[in-house]
């Protein structure tokens, strides 16, 4: 297994290919600017932002994947606001839990009966951090 997002496993085997491309992470911080009359403002570090990630998942019926079922599962997780563990090569990514912030679909091959045979899904993830004040 390459990794996982919740119960969705990324794997390449003789029976099944569920993989992704273009994985990227982004991290940022916040600063407040305090205005000073007649001078440049002074910056004060106010905290870290949650990390974000994006990736494209390739789904292909000819590689043992039920495309419609995978799409439904990911939409269900997104709409249920599920915080999902994200692992890669056995390593936990970020703080460990992520939510699906957006999910885009591109159907690249459709059968004569309307079944989606191949799709590319663009996922945007955001690190889910528990409120430490509690």
Secondary structure, 3 states (H helix, E strand, C coil): CCEEECCEEEEECCCCEEEEEEEEEECCEEEEEECCCCCCCEEEEEEECCCEEEEEEEEEHHHCCCHHHHHHHHHHHHHCCCCEEEEECCEEEEEEEEEEEEEEEEEEEECCCCCEEEEEEEEEEEECCCCCCC
